[in-house]
Amino acid sequence: MELVLAEIKDAPIIHKVMIQAFQEYERATPPSNALSETVESIEQAMRAGEQTFIGYMEQQPVAMVRFTLSTQSIYFFRLSVIPERQGQGLAKALIAKLEQYALMKGKKISQCKVRWNVPRNIELYRSLGYVVTKKEMGENRNGISLATVTMEKRLSN
């Protein structure tokens, strides 16, 4: 998989990959906010500093991860692998690239938030050295309660 740092013009690709990957959460309680995002909202976020890595195989977009950088850390979200490519190690490759990029930018911590009721995602991050640092009840954009965990990993060269 070839990983490319996206540009704003890539927002339609980011959106398409994300929607395909998050479609399985359409009937979740509550449904994922990812499904209500638009190409325009992604462009707006990118103008505000959000970044994305897109993974390509045979020139086709198959995975992506969105992220932001802060003083000490990188925070990633909406990690997406299209359904027909799930289970092939692409998520792990994206996270490895993300961590490498964070270290290159001088960041010491990688963080993400995960739905508490999606144990396979929690296990994926645990298998990569992430630990749960916080459990919380929050609200999504529509005011619906949602249990999440924050997971972190200390990065080192």
Secondary structure, DSSP 8 states (H G I E B T S, - for coil): -EEEE--GGGHHHHHHHHHHHHGGGTTSSS--GGGG--HHHHHHHHHTT-EEEEEEETTEEEEEEEEEE-SSEEEEEEEEE-GGGTTSSHHHHHHHHHHHHHHHTT--EEEEEEETT-HHHHHHHHHTT-EEEEEEEEE-TTS-EEEEEEEEEE---
